Amino acid sequence: MSLSIATVNVNGIRAAVKHRSEINRGLIPWLADADPDVVLLQEIRADEEQAREALAPVLADGRHLVMLESVKKGHAGVGVLTREAPAAVRVGFGSAEFDETGRYLEVDLDTDLGPLTVASLYLPKGAAATDDPKDVEKHDEKVRFLAEFGEHLATLVRRRRHVAVGGDWNIAHAEADIKNWKGNRKSPGFLPHERAWVGGLLDGGWHDVIRELYPDEAGPYSWWSWRGKAFDNDSGWRIDYQLTNGALAQRAVKGEVGRAAAYDLRWSDHAPVTVKYE
């Protein structure tokens, strides 16, 4: 018995399927090759009709899609692709401010490993605390999100079933999670309060399964800027990961980052992160 869960920020579902370099690679060929049981999608940036049209070959093969659009057109959006129809779907985490912004979706499944709750997360990027009003707004928005979402996670981790929350967390927890950590100490995603928030989750019962499987490895990075030579030099960030409760963490046996073989083979600025559980 095994279960594979993948998470990937597609940076626009239609572009990821079409593939920006217009060669015969992209999200759908990756799905066919990797064949994960569950796929957590972020930054879909499309309405449900558009997403279903883009994923038509996958859905025709029997996959089930549930998704949450953002009220802001062309922004955010999360989804879950599964082999079996979900037993239950929950939108958001009880937040009046964030539940309609297309950032969090939970699904209950019956699996070979037992009852499972999986969630797809697209956490706000935020901004450094500067005097710029736009930066202040983005910084404060992320602070509010972390406070509300942290309360939800504190409850979710205690559920008596397997639980995995995967997605684009937009926070690198440790120095090993960024190639150039010294140069990013004041960058959003590596600010002290953000790192402390993730640390609090780990102290509160959540498990970073990739880091536990590969404790001494730099990265493995999952995001690289489109600009410059970041990808070629593997100057990346590990901001896409899966946190699980203890019951599921004990079943994690292998993790993998689907880094493209070359810059022009990328279909997103993120790479899929897949964990196998047995």
FENDAPE-V232052 format. One record per helix or strand of 2 or more residues. SS is the DSSP state (H for helix, E for strand). FROM is the first residue (numbers start at 1). TO is the last residue. If there is no record, write none. Layout:
((SS/FROM/TO) (SS/FROM/TO))
This chain:
((E/3/9) (H/13/18) (H/27/34) (E/38/42) (H/48/54) (H/56/60) (E/64/68) (E/78/82) (E/88/91) (E/104/111) (E/114/122) (H/133/156) (E/162/168) (H/175/177) (H/182/184) (H/192/203) (E/207/208) (H/209/213) (E/240/244) (H/246/249) (E/252/257) (H/263/265) (E/273/277))
